[in-house]
Each structure stands twice: as C-alpha cells, then as structure tokens.
Amino acid sequence: MMSETSELQEKYITFVESFQYAMSVYFAKIYAKAGEGTDPPIYKKVDKLRAELNCCYDELSFQHFIADFLARGGINKFLYKNHEMCFSIIEEISWEKLRIWSLLAIASYQPKKRLTDTNDELISENQEVEGVDDESK
C-alpha cells in the first residue's frame, strides 16, 4: 500500500513538472515576443489557461486540452524523458483529478523573472525559444 501511494505521488509530481515545463516554454515565447521595456501579458495567459481547463467538461475535452497544451509549448524535454509515466497517468487517472492537478500546477508555477543585460535578454536554460514560432495569439 505504501509503495502504491508513493508511486502515485511520483506520477502526479511528474505530470505537474511536465505541465510546468510546458508553461515555462510557452511563457518564454511570450517574453521573447514582448518588446524591451514592455510587460508581456503573462497573467492574462495564466488566466486563459485556467479558463481553458475549467471548460473541460468530459474526458475527451480534457485529453484534447492537455495534448494541445503540451504540444503548444513545442519540444518538451521533460515530457520526452518521462513520457511513459505521463501518458500512463493521463490514461489511468480520472480526468477530473488530472484537471485538479493541472490547476495546482498553474497555481504553484513560479515564473522566471525577465532579466536584461544591456543588449541581451536572459531566459532560464529551460526556456529556449530560438527558432520556435509562437502560436498563442
């Protein structure tokens, strides 16, 4: 029983980390598009994500959202490394619980601060955006 609980917790944590990694890549694109000295609409995008999740009304609509969101961020190195666990949790756990965990992932996400250094923007190493088009309009 104890190992079952820790295995399930590990799956939830992996799912949340995959979700948050997708958020970081998605937000990096938004930061990259924002001009210097302007505030990107990160909070609007967070609210939009939350609203999209709350519009999921059944398993299929949730699975559509999660697949679209994870793909929206582009190549997700964390998901690639943990895809078997993430895919199994999406298949095994009720969509209602995963929607809750997705909302918790949004709520616990710590955005990276945009740092500027004379000419270059510094974005954390997991927020690479070169050569990636933003489809979040």
N, CA, C and O atoms as a GROMACS GRO file, in nm:
protein
  548
    1MET      N    1   0.083  -0.120   0.000
    1MET     CA    2   0.000   0.000   0.000
    1MET      C    3   0.086   0.125   0.000
    1MET      O    4   0.058   0.221  -0.073
    2MET      N    5   0.191   0.125   0.081
    2MET     CA    6   0.277   0.241   0.090
    2MET      C    7   0.348   0.267  -0.043
    2MET      O    8   0.359   0.381  -0.086
    3SER      N    9   0.395   0.160  -0.108
    3SER     CA   10   0.463   0.179  -0.236
    3SER      C   11   0.366   0.225  -0.344
    3SER      O   12   0.405   0.301  -0.434
    4GLU      N   13   0.241   0.181  -0.336
    4GLU     CA   14   0.139   0.227  -0.430
    4GLU      C   15   0.118   0.377  -0.417
    4GLU      O   16   0.110   0.449  -0.517
    5THR      N   17   0.110   0.424  -0.293
    5THR     CA   18   0.089   0.566  -0.266
    5THR      C   19   0.207   0.648  -0.316
    5THR      O   20   0.188   0.752  -0.380
    6SER      N   21   0.329   0.604  -0.288
    6SER     CA   22   0.445   0.681  -0.333
    6SER      C   23   0.460   0.676  -0.485
    6SER      O   24   0.505   0.774  -0.545
    7GLU      N   25   0.422   0.565  -0.547
    7GLU     CA   26   0.425   0.557  -0.694
    7GLU      C   27   0.325   0.654  -0.755
    7GLU      O   28   0.356   0.721  -0.854
    8LEU      N   29   0.206   0.661  -0.697
    8LEU     CA   30   0.104   0.754  -0.746
    8LEU      C   31   0.149   0.898  -0.727
    8LEU      O   32   0.130   0.982  -0.815
    9GLN      N   33   0.208   0.928  -0.612
    9GLN     CA   34   0.259   1.063  -0.587
    9GLN      C   35   0.367   1.099  -0.688
    9GLN      O   36   0.371   1.211  -0.739
   10GLU      N   37   0.454   1.003  -0.718
   10GLU     CA   38   0.559   1.027  -0.817
   10GLU      C   39   0.498   1.057  -0.954
   10GLU      O   40   0.548   1.143  -1.026
   11LYS      N   41   0.391   0.986  -0.989
   11LYS     CA   42   0.324   1.011  -1.117
   11LYS      C   43   0.264   1.151  -1.120
   11LYS      O   44   0.278   1.223  -1.220
   12TYR      N   45   0.197   1.191  -1.011
   12TYR     CA   46   0.138   1.325  -1.006
   12TYR      C   47   0.246   1.432  -1.017
   12TYR      O   48   0.230   1.530  -1.090
   13ILE      N   49   0.355   1.414  -0.946
   13ILE     CA   50   0.464   1.512  -0.948
   13ILE      C   51   0.524   1.520  -1.088
   13ILE      O   52   0.553   1.630  -1.137
   14THR      N   53   0.542   1.407  -1.153
   14THR     CA   54   0.595   1.406  -1.289
   14THR      C   55   0.500   1.476  -1.384
   14THR      O   56   0.543   1.552  -1.471
   15PHE      N   57   0.370   1.452  -1.368
   15PHE     CA   58   0.270   1.519  -1.451
   15PHE      C   59   0.277   1.670  -1.430
   15PHE      O   60   0.277   1.746  -1.527
   16VAL      N   61   0.281   1.714  -1.305
   16VAL     CA   62   0.287   1.857  -1.273
   16VAL      C   63   0.414   1.918  -1.330
   16VAL      O   64   0.409   2.027  -1.387
   17GLU      N   65   0.527   1.850  -1.316
   17GLU     CA   66   0.652   1.903  -1.370
   17GLU      C   67   0.649   1.913  -1.522
   17GLU      O   68   0.703   2.008  -1.579
   18SER      N   69   0.586   1.817  -1.589
   18SER     CA   70   0.572   1.823  -1.734
   18SER      C   71   0.484   1.941  -1.773
   18SER      O   72   0.515   2.014  -1.868
   19PHE      N   73   0.377   1.960  -1.701
   19PHE     CA   74   0.285   2.071  -1.726
   19PHE      C   75   0.357   2.204  -1.706
   19PHE      O   76   0.346   2.295  -1.788
   20GLN      N   77   0.432   2.214  -1.596
   20GLN     CA   78   0.502   2.339  -1.567
   20GLN      C   79   0.616   2.364  -1.664
   20GLN      O   80   0.645   2.480  -1.696
   21TYR      N   81   0.680   2.260  -1.712
   21TYR     CA   82   0.784   2.280  -1.812
   21TYR      C   83   0.721   2.336  -1.940
   21TYR      O   84   0.776   2.427  -2.002
   22ALA      N   85   0.606   2.281  -1.979
   22ALA     CA   86   0.534   2.333  -2.096
   22ALA      C   87   0.498   2.480  -2.074
   22ALA      O   88   0.507   2.561  -2.166
   23MET      N   89   0.456   2.514  -1.952
   23MET     CA   90   0.426   2.654  -1.921
   23MET      C   91   0.550   2.741  -1.938
   23MET      O   92   0.542   2.850  -1.995
   24SER      N   93   0.664   2.693  -1.891
   24SER     CA   94   0.785   2.775  -1.899
   24SER      C   95   0.825   2.801  -2.044
   24SER      O   96   0.867   2.912  -2.077
   25VAL      N   97   0.812   2.702  -2.130
   25VAL     CA   98   0.846   2.720  -2.272
   25VAL      C   99   0.744   2.815  -2.337
   25VAL      O  100   0.781   2.904  -2.413
   26TYR      N  101   0.617   2.794  -2.306
   26TYR     CA  102   0.509   2.878  -2.358
   26TYR      C  103   0.530   3.025  -2.317
   26TYR      O  104   0.517   3.115  -2.400
   27PHE      N  105   0.563   3.047  -2.190
   27PHE     CA  106   0.584   3.183  -2.142
   27PHE      C  107   0.712   3.244  -2.197
   27PHE      O  108   0.719   3.365  -2.219
   28ALA      N  109   0.814   3.161  -2.220
   28ALA     CA  110   0.938   3.212  -2.280
   28ALA      C  111   0.910   3.270  -2.418
   28ALA      O  112   0.969   3.370  -2.457
   29LYS      N  113   0.821   3.205  -2.492
   29LYS     CA  114   0.783   3.257  -2.623
   29LYS      C  115   0.717   3.394  -2.610
   29LYS      O  116   0.742   3.484  -2.690
   30ILE      N  117   0.634   3.408  -2.509
   30ILE     CA  118   0.565   3.535  -2.486
   30ILE      C  119   0.666   3.644  -2.449
   30ILE      O  120   0.660   3.756  -2.498
   31TYR      N  121   0.760   3.609  -2.360
   31TYR     CA  122   0.865   3.704  -2.324
   31TYR      C  123   0.947   3.744  -2.445
   31TYR      O  124   0.983   3.861  -2.461
   32ALA      N  125   0.978   3.648  -2.531
   32ALA     CA  126   1.060   3.675  -2.648
   32ALA      C  127   0.989   3.770  -2.745
   32ALA      O  128   1.053   3.851  -2.811
   33LYS      N  129   0.857   3.759  -2.753
   33LYS     CA  130   0.780   3.845  -2.843
   33LYS      C  131   0.762   3.986  -2.789
   33LYS      O  132   0.746   4.081  -2.866
   34ALA      N  133   0.765   4.000  -2.656
   34ALA     CA  134   0.743   4.132  -2.596
   34ALA      C  135   0.865   4.220  -2.621
   34ALA      O  136   0.979   4.176  -2.608
   35GLY      N  137   0.838   4.339  -2.656
   35GLY     CA  138   0.948   4.432  -2.679
   35GLY      C  139   1.015   4.470  -2.548
   35GLY      O  140   0.956   4.458  -2.440
   36GLU      N  141   1.138   4.517  -2.559
   36GLU     CA  142   1.211   4.559  -2.439
   36GLU      C  143   1.137   4.674  -2.372
   36GLU      O  144   1.093   4.768  -2.439
   37GLY      N  145   1.126   4.667  -2.243
   37GLY     CA  146   1.057   4.771  -2.167
   37GLY      C  147   0.907   4.752  -2.158
   37GLY      O  148   0.839   4.833  -2.095
   38THR      N  149   0.853   4.647  -2.221
   38THR     CA  150   0.710   4.621  -2.211
   38THR      C  151   0.688   4.496  -2.125
   38THR      O  152   0.769   4.404  -2.123
   39ASP      N  153   0.577   4.497  -2.058
   39ASP     CA  154   0.542   4.381  -1.977
   39ASP      C  155   0.461   4.284  -2.061
   39ASP      O  156   0.355   4.320  -2.113
   40PRO      N  157   0.509   4.162  -2.075
   40PRO     CA  158   0.431   4.063  -2.150
   40PRO      C  159   0.305   4.025  -2.072
   40PRO      O  160   0.304   4.034  -1.949
   41PRO      N  161   0.200   3.984  -2.142
   41PRO     CA  162   0.072   3.956  -2.077
   41PRO      C  163   0.067   3.818  -2.010
   41PRO      O  164  -0.024   3.739  -2.036
   42ILE      N  165   0.166   3.788  -1.925
   42ILE     CA  166   0.175   3.656  -1.863
   42ILE      C  167   0.051   3.626  -1.779
   42ILE      O  168  -0.004   3.516  -1.787
   43TYR      N  169   0.007   3.722  -1.699
   43TYR     CA  170  -0.108   3.695  -1.611
   43TYR      C  171  -0.235   3.669  -1.691
   43TYR      O  172  -0.320   3.589  -1.651
   44LYS      N  173  -0.248   3.737  -1.805
   44LYS     CA  174  -0.363   3.710  -1.893
   44LYS      C  175  -0.356   3.567  -1.945
   44LYS      O  176  -0.458   3.498  -1.954
   45LYS      N  177  -0.235   3.523  -1.981
   45LYS     CA  178  -0.218   3.388  -2.034
   45LYS      C  179  -0.244   3.283  -1.926
   45LYS      O  180  -0.298   3.177  -1.955
   46VAL      N  181  -0.205   3.312  -1.803
   46VAL     CA  182  -0.233   3.221  -1.692
   46VAL      C  183  -0.384   3.210  -1.672
   46VAL      O  184  -0.437   3.099  -1.656
   47ASP      N  185  -0.453   3.323  -1.674
   47ASP     CA  186  -0.599   3.321  -1.661
   47ASP      C  187  -0.664   3.245  -1.776
   47ASP      O  188  -0.761   3.171  -1.757
   48LYS      N  189  -0.610   3.262  -1.896
   48LYS     CA  190  -0.664   3.191  -2.012
   48LYS      C  191  -0.645   3.040  -1.997
   48LYS      O  192  -0.736   2.963  -2.028
   49LEU      N  193  -0.528   2.998  -1.950
   49LEU     CA  194  -0.504   2.855  -1.927
   49LEU      C  195  -0.604   2.799  -1.826
   49LEU      O  196  -0.663   2.693  -1.847
   50ARG      N  197  -0.621   2.872  -1.717
   50ARG     CA  198  -0.715   2.829  -1.613
   50ARG      C  199  -0.856   2.819  -1.670
   50ARG      O  200  -0.929   2.724  -1.640
   51ALA      N  201  -0.896   2.915  -1.750
   51ALA     CA  202  -1.029   2.913  -1.811
   51ALA      C  203  -1.044   2.795  -1.906
   51ALA      O  204  -1.148   2.729  -1.908
   52GLU      N  205  -0.940   2.769  -1.986
   52GLU     CA  206  -0.944   2.654  -2.078
   52GLU      C  207  -0.962   2.524  -2.001
   52GLU      O  208  -1.039   2.437  -2.043
   53LEU      N  209  -0.892   2.510  -1.890
   53LEU     CA  210  -0.906   2.390  -1.808
   53LEU      C  211  -1.046   2.378  -1.750
   53LEU      O  212  -1.104   2.270  -1.747
   54ASN      N  213  -1.100   2.489  -1.704
   54ASN     CA  214  -1.233   2.487  -1.646
   54ASN      C  215  -1.342   2.462  -1.749
   54ASN      O  216  -1.455   2.428  -1.713
   55CYS      N  217  -1.310   2.478  -1.877
   55CYS     CA  218  -1.406   2.447  -1.983
   55CYS      C  219  -1.406   2.299  -2.022
   55CYS      O  220  -1.489   2.255  -2.101
   56CYS      N  221  -1.313   2.223  -1.966
   56CYS     CA  222  -1.311   2.079  -1.994
   56CYS      C  223  -1.429   2.016  -1.918
   56CYS      O  224  -1.437   2.025  -1.796
   57TYR      N  225  -1.517   1.953  -1.991
   57TYR     CA  226  -1.640   1.901  -1.932
   57TYR      C  227  -1.650   1.749  -1.936
   57TYR      O  228  -1.743   1.692  -1.880
   58ASP      N  229  -1.554   1.683  -2.001
   58ASP     CA  230  -1.552   1.537  -2.002
   58ASP      C  231  -1.409   1.491  -2.033
   58ASP      O  232  -1.320   1.573  -2.057
   59GLU      N  233  -1.390   1.361  -2.033
   59GLU     CA  234  -1.256   1.305  -2.053
   59GLU      C  235  -1.195   1.346  -2.187
   59GLU      O  236  -1.078   1.381  -2.194
   60LEU      N  237  -1.275   1.340  -2.292
   60LEU     CA  238  -1.224   1.372  -2.425
   60LEU      C  239  -1.182   1.519  -2.435
   60LEU      O  240  -1.077   1.549  -2.491
   61SER      N  241  -1.263   1.609  -2.382
   61SER     CA  242  -1.227   1.752  -2.390
   61SER      C  243  -1.102   1.780  -2.306
   61SER      O  244  -1.020   1.864  -2.345
   62PHE      N  245  -1.086   1.712  -2.193
   62PHE     CA  246  -0.965   1.731  -2.114
   62PHE      C  247  -0.843   1.676  -2.188
   62PHE      O  248  -0.739   1.741  -2.193
   63GLN      N  249  -0.856   1.557  -2.243
   63GLN     CA  250  -0.743   1.498  -2.316
   63GLN      C  251  -0.705   1.584  -2.436
   63GLN      O  252  -0.587   1.598  -2.468
   64HIS      N  253  -0.805   1.641  -2.502
   64HIS     CA  254  -0.777   1.732  -2.613
   64HIS      C  255  -0.700   1.854  -2.563
   64HIS      O  256  -0.600   1.894  -2.623
   65PHE      N  257  -0.746   1.912  -2.452
   65PHE     CA  258  -0.677   2.029  -2.397
   65PHE      C  259  -0.534   1.994  -2.360
   65PHE      O  260  -0.441   2.066  -2.398
   66ILE      N  261  -0.513   1.885  -2.286
   66ILE     CA  262  -0.379   1.854  -2.234
   66ILE      C  263  -0.283   1.822  -2.349
   66ILE      O  264  -0.167   1.863  -2.345
   67ALA      N  265  -0.331   1.751  -2.449
   67ALA     CA  266  -0.245   1.721  -2.564
   67ALA      C  267  -0.210   1.850  -2.638
   67ALA      O  268  -0.094   1.870  -2.676
   68ASP      N  269  -0.308   1.936  -2.658
   68ASP     CA  270  -0.285   2.063  -2.726
   68ASP      C  271  -0.189   2.151  -2.646
   68ASP      O  272  -0.096   2.209  -2.702
   69PHE      N  273  -0.211   2.160  -2.516
   69PHE     CA  274  -0.127   2.245  -2.433
   69PHE      C  275   0.017   2.195  -2.430
   69PHE      O  276   0.111   2.274  -2.444
   70LEU      N  277   0.036   2.065  -2.411
   70LEU     CA  278   0.172   2.011  -2.407
   70LEU      C  279   0.242   2.029  -2.542
   70LEU      O  280   0.364   2.047  -2.546
   71ALA      N  281   0.166   2.023  -2.651
   71ALA     CA  282   0.224   2.043  -2.784
   71ALA      C  283   0.247   2.191  -2.812
   71ALA      O  284   0.340   2.226  -2.886
   72ARG      N  285   0.166   2.278  -2.756
   72ARG     CA  286   0.175   2.422  -2.778
   72ARG      C  287   0.312   2.476  -2.737
   72ARG      O  288   0.364   2.570  -2.798
   73GLY      N  289   0.368   2.417  -2.634
   73GLY     CA  290   0.498   2.462  -2.587
   73GLY      C  291   0.613   2.418  -2.676
   73GLY      O  292   0.726   2.461  -2.656
   74GLY      N  293   0.586   2.334  -2.772
   74GLY     CA  294   0.693   2.283  -2.857
   74GLY      C  295   0.757   2.160  -2.794
   74GLY      O  296   0.691   2.087  -2.720
   75ILE      N  297   0.883   2.139  -2.823
   75ILE     CA  298   0.952   2.021  -2.771
   75ILE      C  299   0.967   2.035  -2.620
   75ILE      O  300   1.026   2.131  -2.571
   76ASN      N  301   0.912   1.939  -2.549
   76ASN     CA  302   0.913   1.939  -2.403
   76ASN      C  303   1.012   1.831  -2.359
   76ASN      O  304   0.978   1.713  -2.355
   77LYS      N  305   1.134   1.874  -2.326
   77LYS     CA  306   1.238   1.779  -2.289
   77LYS      C  307   1.199   1.696  -2.168
   77LYS      O  308   1.230   1.577  -2.161
   78PHE      N  309   1.132   1.758  -2.073
   78PHE     CA  310   1.091   1.686  -1.952
   78PHE      C  311   0.988   1.579  -1.987
   78PHE      O  312   0.998   1.466  -1.939
   79LEU      N  313   0.891   1.613  -2.069
   79LEU     CA  314   0.790   1.516  -2.111
   79LEU      C  315   0.855   1.403  -2.191
   79LEU      O  316   0.820   1.287  -2.174
   80TYR      N  317   0.947   1.438  -2.279
   80TYR     CA  318   1.016   1.337  -2.359
   80TYR      C  319   1.084   1.234  -2.268
   80TYR      O  320   1.077   1.114  -2.292
   81LYS      N  321   1.151   1.285  -2.165
   81LYS     CA  322   1.223   1.198  -2.073
   81LYS      C  323   1.128   1.112  -1.988
   81LYS      O  324   1.165   1.002  -1.946
   82ASN      N  325   1.007   1.161  -1.962
   82ASN     CA  326   0.914   1.093  -1.872
   82ASN      C  327   0.782   1.059  -1.941
   82ASN      O  328   0.679   1.045  -1.874
   83HIS      N  329   0.784   1.044  -2.073
   83HIS     CA  330   0.658   1.028  -2.147
   83HIS      C  331   0.580   0.903  -2.106
   83HIS      O  332   0.457   0.907  -2.102
   84GLU      N  333   0.647   0.793  -2.077
   84GLU     CA  334   0.573   0.673  -2.040
   84GLU      C  335   0.489   0.695  -1.914
   84GLU      O  336   0.372   0.657  -1.909
   85MET      N  337   0.551   0.757  -1.813
   85MET     CA  338   0.479   0.782  -1.689
   85MET      C  339   0.366   0.883  -1.711
   85MET      O  340   0.255   0.864  -1.662
   86CYS      N  341   0.395   0.990  -1.785
   86CYS     CA  342   0.293   1.092  -1.809
   86CYS      C  343   0.176   1.036  -1.889
   86CYS      O  344   0.060   1.062  -1.856
   87PHE      N  345   0.206   0.960  -1.993
   87PHE     CA  346   0.099   0.904  -2.074
   87PHE      C  347   0.017   0.803  -1.994
   87PHE      O  348  -0.105   0.796  -2.010
   88SER      N  349   0.084   0.726  -1.909
   88SER     CA  350   0.008   0.629  -1.829
   88SER      C  351  -0.082   0.698  -1.729
   88SER      O  352  -0.194   0.652  -1.704
   89ILE      N  353  -0.036   0.807  -1.670
   89ILE     CA  354  -0.122   0.877  -1.574
   89ILE      C  355  -0.241   0.941  -1.644
   89ILE      O  356  -0.352   0.943  -1.589
   90ILE      N  357  -0.220   0.993  -1.765
   90ILE     CA  358  -0.332   1.052  -1.839
   90ILE      C  359  -0.434   0.943  -1.873
   90ILE      O  360  -0.554   0.969  -1.876
   91GLU      N  361  -0.386   0.824  -1.898
   91GLU     CA  362  -0.475   0.712  -1.931
   91GLU      C  363  -0.541   0.652  -1.807
   91GLU      O  364  -0.658   0.612  -1.813
   92GLU      N  365  -0.469   0.644  -1.694
   92GLU     CA  366  -0.516   0.572  -1.575
   92GLU      C  367  -0.599   0.655  -1.478
   92GLU      O  368  -0.693   0.604  -1.418
   93ILE      N  369  -0.565   0.781  -1.461
   93ILE     CA  370  -0.627   0.865  -1.359
   93ILE      C  371  -0.746   0.939  -1.420
   93ILE      O  372  -0.744   0.978  -1.536
   94SER      N  373  -0.849   0.956  -1.339
   94SER     CA  374  -0.969   1.024  -1.390
   94SER      C  375  -0.934   1.165  -1.435
   94SER      O  376  -0.850   1.233  -1.376
   95TRP      N  377  -0.998   1.208  -1.541
   95TRP     CA  378  -0.971   1.340  -1.596
   95TRP      C  379  -1.002   1.451  -1.496
   95TRP      O  380  -0.937   1.556  -1.497
   96GLU      N  381  -1.102   1.428  -1.408
   96GLU     CA  382  -1.136   1.529  -1.308
   96GLU      C  383  -1.018   1.553  -1.212
   96GLU      O  384  -0.986   1.667  -1.178
   97LYS      N  385  -0.954   1.442  -1.169
   97LYS     CA  386  -0.839   1.456  -1.080
   97LYS      C  387  -0.722   1.522  -1.152
   97LYS      O  388  -0.653   1.606  -1.094
   98LEU      N  389  -0.700   1.486  -1.277
   98LEU     CA  390  -0.590   1.547  -1.351
   98LEU      C  391  -0.616   1.694  -1.380
   98LEU      O  392  -0.523   1.774  -1.385
   99ARG      N  393  -0.742   1.729  -1.397
   99ARG     CA  394  -0.773   1.871  -1.415
   99ARG      C  395  -0.737   1.947  -1.288
   99ARG      O  396  -0.683   2.058  -1.294
  100ILE      N  397  -0.767   1.888  -1.173
  100ILE     CA  398  -0.730   1.950  -1.045
  100ILE      C  399  -0.579   1.964  -1.035
  100ILE      O  400  -0.528   2.069  -0.996
  101TRP      N  401  -0.506   1.858  -1.070
  101TRP     CA  402  -0.360   1.863  -1.065
  101TRP      C  403  -0.305   1.965  -1.164
  101TRP      O  404  -0.202   2.028  -1.138
  102SER      N  405  -0.370   1.981  -1.277
  102SER     CA  406  -0.328   2.082  -1.375
  102SER      C  407  -0.348   2.222  -1.317
  102SER      O  408  -0.262   2.310  -1.334
  103LEU      N  409  -0.460   2.243  -1.251
  103LEU     CA  410  -0.484   2.373  -1.187
  103LEU      C  411  -0.382   2.397  -1.076
  103LEU      O  412  -0.336   2.510  -1.058
  104LEU      N  413  -0.348   2.291  -1.002
  104LEU     CA  414  -0.244   2.305  -0.899
  104LEU      C  415  -0.109   2.336  -0.961
  104LEU      O  416  -0.029   2.410  -0.903
  105ALA      N  417  -0.082   2.280  -1.078
  105ALA     CA  418   0.044   2.310  -1.148
  105ALA      C  419   0.049   2.457  -1.185
  105ALA      O  420   0.154   2.521  -1.173
  106ILE      N  421  -0.063   2.512  -1.230
  106ILE     CA  422  -0.069   2.654  -1.263
  106ILE      C  423  -0.050   2.738  -1.137
  106ILE      O  424   0.027   2.835  -1.136
  107ALA      N  425  -0.120   2.700  -1.030
  107ALA     CA  426  -0.114   2.777  -0.906
  107ALA      C  427   0.025   2.774  -0.843
  107ALA      O  428   0.066   2.872  -0.780
  108SER      N  429   0.098   2.665  -0.860
  108SER     CA  430   0.229   2.653  -0.795
  108SER      C  431   0.344   2.689  -0.888
  108SER      O  432   0.460   2.676  -0.851
  109TYR      N  433   0.313   2.734  -1.009
  109TYR     CA  434   0.417   2.769  -1.105
  109TYR      C  435   0.488   2.896  -1.061
  109TYR      O  436   0.424   2.996  -1.030
  110GLN      N  437   0.619   2.892  -1.060
  110GLN     CA  438   0.700   3.010  -1.027
  110GLN      C  439   0.758   3.065  -1.156
  110GLN      O  440   0.854   3.008  -1.208
  111PRO      N  441   0.702   3.173  -1.208
  111PRO     CA  442   0.755   3.227  -1.334
  111PRO      C  443   0.898   3.275  -1.317
  111PRO      O  444   0.939   3.322  -1.211
  112LYS      N  445   0.974   3.261  -1.425
  112LYS     CA  446   1.111   3.310  -1.427
  112LYS      C  447   1.106   3.460  -1.446
  112LYS      O  448   1.023   3.511  -1.521
  113LYS      N  449   1.194   3.530  -1.379
  113LYS     CA  450   1.200   3.675  -1.397
  113LYS      C  451   1.275   3.706  -1.524
  113LYS      O  452   1.372   3.640  -1.559
  114ARG      N  453   1.229   3.806  -1.591
  114ARG     CA  454   1.296   3.851  -1.713
  114ARG      C  455   1.409   3.944  -1.671
  114ARG      O  456   1.386   4.050  -1.614
  115LEU      N  457   1.529   3.901  -1.701
  115LEU     CA  458   1.646   3.981  -1.667
  115LEU      C  459   1.703   4.041  -1.793
  115LEU      O  460   1.708   3.974  -1.897
  116THR      N  461   1.744   4.163  -1.787
  116THR     CA  462   1.805   4.224  -1.905
  116THR      C  463   1.948   4.263  -1.872
  116THR      O  464   1.979   4.310  -1.763
  117ASP      N  465   2.031   4.243  -1.969
  117ASP     CA  466   2.172   4.277  -1.957
  117ASP      C  467   2.208   4.359  -2.080
  117ASP      O  468   2.220   4.304  -2.189
  118THR      N  469   2.224   4.484  -2.066
  118THR     CA  470   2.246   4.584  -2.170
  118THR      C  471   2.178   4.551  -2.302
  118THR      O  472   2.085   4.622  -2.341
  119ASN      N  473   2.220   4.447  -2.372
  119ASN     CA  474   2.162   4.415  -2.502
  119ASN      C  475   2.087   4.282  -2.505
  119ASN      O  476   1.999   4.263  -2.589
  120ASP      N  477   2.121   4.192  -2.417
  120ASP     CA  478   2.067   4.056  -2.425
  120ASP      C  479   1.964   4.029  -2.318
  120ASP      O  480   1.978   4.072  -2.203
  121GLU      N  481   1.860   3.958  -2.356
  121GLU     CA  482   1.764   3.910  -2.258
  121GLU      C  483   1.812   3.775  -2.211
  121GLU      O  484   1.854   3.691  -2.291
  122LEU      N  485   1.807   3.753  -2.081
  122LEU     CA  486   1.847   3.624  -2.026
  122LEU      C  487   1.722   3.548  -1.987
  122LEU      O  488   1.643   3.594  -1.904
  123ILE      N  489   1.706   3.434  -2.046
  123ILE     CA  490   1.592   3.348  -2.014
  123ILE      C  491   1.651   3.220  -1.960
  123ILE      O  492   1.754   3.174  -2.010
  124SER      N  493   1.588   3.161  -1.859
  124SER     CA  494   1.644   3.042  -1.797
  124SER      C  495   1.673   2.934  -1.900
  124SER      O  496   1.614   2.932  -2.008
  125GLU      N  497   1.764   2.844  -1.864
  125GLU     CA  498   1.809   2.743  -1.960
  125GLU      C  499   1.698   2.652  -2.007
  125GLU      O  500   1.711   2.592  -2.114
  126ASN      N  501   1.591   2.638  -1.934
  126ASN     CA  502   1.483   2.552  -1.980
  126ASN      C  503   1.379   2.628  -2.060
  126ASN      O  504   1.272   2.574  -2.090
  127GLN      N  505   1.406   2.751  -2.094
  127GLN     CA  506   1.312   2.831  -2.171
  127GLN      C  507   1.374   2.874  -2.303
  127GLN      O  508   1.368   2.991  -2.339
  128GLU      N  509   1.431   2.780  -2.375
  128GLU     CA  510   1.491   2.810  -2.503
  128GLU      C  511   1.381   2.838  -2.605
  128GLU      O  512   1.284   2.763  -2.614
  129VAL      N  513   1.397   2.945  -2.681
  129VAL     CA  514   1.291   2.982  -2.774
  129VAL      C  515   1.342   3.005  -2.916
  129VAL      O  516   1.264   3.037  -3.005
  130GLU      N  517   1.470   2.988  -2.939
  130GLU     CA  518   1.523   3.015  -3.072
  130GLU      C  519   1.459   2.925  -3.176
  130GLU      O  520   1.447   2.804  -3.157
  131GLY      N  521   1.417   2.985  -3.285
  131GLY     CA  522   1.363   2.909  -3.396
  131GLY      C  523   1.226   2.850  -3.373
  131GLY      O  524   1.184   2.762  -3.449
  132VAL      N  525   1.154   2.895  -3.272
  132VAL     CA  526   1.021   2.843  -3.243
  132VAL      C  527   0.920   2.952  -3.264
  132VAL      O  528   0.934   3.062  -3.210
  133ASP      N  529   0.817   2.924  -3.342
  133ASP     CA  530   0.711   3.021  -3.365
  133ASP      C  531   0.610   3.013  -3.253
  133ASP      O  532   0.583   2.905  -3.200
  134ASP      N  533   0.555   3.128  -3.216
  134ASP     CA  534   0.453   3.133  -3.111
  134ASP      C  535   0.316   3.124  -3.177
  134ASP      O  536   0.283   3.203  -3.265
  135GLU      N  537   0.238   3.029  -3.135
  135GLU     CA  538   0.102   3.012  -3.187
  135GLU      C  539  -0.001   3.046  -3.080
  135GLU      O  540  -0.113   2.996  -3.086
  136SER      N  541   0.036   3.130  -2.984
  136SER     CA  542  -0.052   3.156  -2.871
  136SER      C  543  -0.138   3.280  -2.888
  136SER      O  544  -0.199   3.327  -2.792
  137LYS      N  545  -0.144   3.334  -3.008
  137LYS     CA  546  -0.221   3.459  -3.030
  137LYS      C  547  -0.366   3.440  -3.004
  137LYS      O  548  -0.444   3.534  -3.018
   0.00000   0.00000   0.00000
